[in-house]
Amino acid sequence: MDSEVARGKFPHGWHRTFYTLWLGAFITGMGYSMTMPFISLFIAELGSFTRFQLNIYSGLAFGVTFISQAIVSPFWGNLADQKGRKLMCMRAKPIAQFAQSVLPAVSG
């Protein structure tokens, strides 16, 4: 199958899978973008900060997501090329479920 993909022959129905994954990534990106106006309000509740400190901390909190994504994406992309993209999607789902299940235990 890898040789078929390399020659440009994709499996039947790959368009639907591609559009579904693209839509999921787009909605996730919108969710990240919609948190930006509220990050500074949340950080202000964590302590007494000057306006400058609040801006710096808000920028760091928002930017670290994309910086870490830029650093780790080549690793996950390479692993997906070696092991398969379906396996990477199946790996991500339980990790995301675990992360969301422990969120209520976070105090603050």
N, C-alpha and C positions, 0 to 999 in steps of 0.2 A: 504494500500500500504506500510506503514511503516513496518508492520510485514513481508511482502514479502521481502523487502530490508534487514531486519534484518536476515532473513533466507537464504539470498544469492540469491534470485530470483530477478533479475533486470528487469526493463521494456525493452520491445523489442526496439532495435536500440540504446541502451545506449552506445555501442562501438563508434558509429559515433560521438555522442555528446561528449564523453570523449576525443576522438582524436582531435576534433575541439577545445575544451577548452584547451587541452594540447598544441596544436600548437600555439594558441593565447598567452598563458602564456610564451611559449618558445620564440616567436618573441618579446614579451614585454621585457623579460629578456635580449635578445640580444640588444635591443634598449637602455636599461639602461647601459649595459656593453660598448656599443659603445660611450657613452657620456664621459666616464672616461678620455680619452686623451685630451678632449677639455675643461673640467671643469676648469683646472688651467689657460688656456688661457682666458676664459671668466672672471674669477675672477680677473685676472691681469688687465683687462680693467676697473674694478670697482673702482680701487684706486691704490695708491702707496704702495706696500707691499714688504717686504723682501722675499727672497726665502723660508725661514723657515715658515713665516706667510702664504705664498701662499700654501705651502704643507699642513699645518694644515687646512686652510680653505677649500682647495680642498677635503681633506679627510673627513672633517665634512660634507660638502655638499653632497658628494657621499654616505657616511655611514648613514646619518640620514634617508634616504629612507628605507634602510633595517632594521634599528633599529626600526623605527616606524612600519614597516610591522610586525616585530617579536612581538611587543607589542599588536598591534590591531588584528592580524590574529586570535588568539584564540576567541576573542569576535565575529568576523564575522563568524567564523566557527561554534561556538555554536548557533548563530542566524540562520545560514543556516540549521543546524540540526533540529532546532525547527520549522522554518517557511518554509523551502524548498530551495533547491539550485537555482531553476528556479527564484524564487522571488528575490534572491540575485543578480542574473545576470541582472534581469530587473531593480533592484534598481541601480546597478552600471552604467548602460548605460546612463541614463539621467544626472547623476552626472559627468561622464566623458565628456559628450557633453557640459555641462555647463562650466566645467573647461576649455575646449578647446575653447569655444566661448568667454570667457573673456580674453584669452591670448593676443589678439591684443590690448586690452585697457591698457596693462601694459607698462609703459614708462621706458626707460632706455636703 
